[in-house]
Amino acid sequence: MCEANAYLQDGDRETLIMEAVDVLEPDGENCWRLVGIFGDQKTVNGRIKRMNLVDHKILFEALG
């Protein structure tokens, strides 16, 4: 399976945003739409800090 888990990093803390992300699309400036394997959706405000597809991890950095 190729889906990844998305996390938001704020300082030293990483918080799980969504599991099993299948689609990652830009949705404006520093805004991203995440779609899960079952069609669930979330919007994330932040920058992509790192994507590690071998570890199935997308790390967003909080802005501000």
Secondary structure as UniProt FT lines:
FT   STRAND          4..10
FT   TURN            11..12
FT   STRAND          13..26
FT   TURN            29..30
FT   STRAND          31..36
FT   TURN            37..38
FT   STRAND          41..45
FT   STRAND          47..52
FT   TURN            53..56
FT   STRAND          57..61
//
